[in-house]
Amino acid sequence: MIHDSPSDQDDKSESDETGEAQDSGTLRHRRIRSFVTRAGRVSTGQRRALDEFGPRFVMPFTPQPLDWDAAFGRTAPRVLEIGFGMGATTAEIASARPADDFLGIEVHEPGVGALLKLIGEQELTNIRVVQHDAVEVLEHMIAPDSLDGVHIYFPDPWHKARHHKRRLIQPKFVALLVSRLKPGGYIHLATDWQNYAEQMLEVLSAKPALENTVGSDYAPRPDYRPVTKFERRGLKLGHGVWDLVFKHR
């Protein structure tokens, strides 16, 4: 995620993406990407975690559906997170929901290393990671009607009007998400950019297969989503944060 305001990489769950507009056809038409490439230094601790925990917890991208039961060693509810940033929120949610399995997608190696470090420190067993473009993971590794939930927290708002077409939450991308959700599965979005929140609400509300869990408005922050330091600082300054929770009918 790229904001004009300062951010705490260690605490903020971020989704880095660009979304090219789609006029017709599949998502490959004017290719949507779930990230922007950025440089990042991998710390010694992150490198150690990548080496020690990567072989167990990082799933290689493959062009066939992931066998969740084999990957996690059990059968449990399945939640996909797109763009976990430095992984603090992901780890906290996974720790609080040990009965659920979480697959996190992040392309940036420092973030992957940071989450693996947390996995090791907290001895978490219900997280797996794919370091690849989220769209391709959704298209190839996530089977239709297989997810119990999707988390996308603070995706890049692309605040300039001429860049709104690059936002991740667009009708065709949401249609892809919906196709991967089980009936009764949920999509949980969060943003600290009001204009993007309005777009999210409009796009999700336009999908007949989705139902807003709070009628026609934004949702209260669910207890399982922690408040980050960045978010808490923004709230003290009077900035808003908007959560949206929709369920597959």
Secondary structure by P-SEA (a helix, b strand, c coil): ccccccccccccbbbbbcccccccccccccccccbbbbbbbbcaaaaaaaaaccccccccccccccccccccccccbbbbbccccccaaaaaaaaacccbbbbbbbccaaaaaaaaaaaaaaccccbbbbcccaaaaaacccccccccbbbbccccccccccccccccccaaaaaaaaaacccccbbbbbbccaaaaaaaaaaaaaccccccccccccccccccccccaaaaaaaaabbbbbbbbbbcc
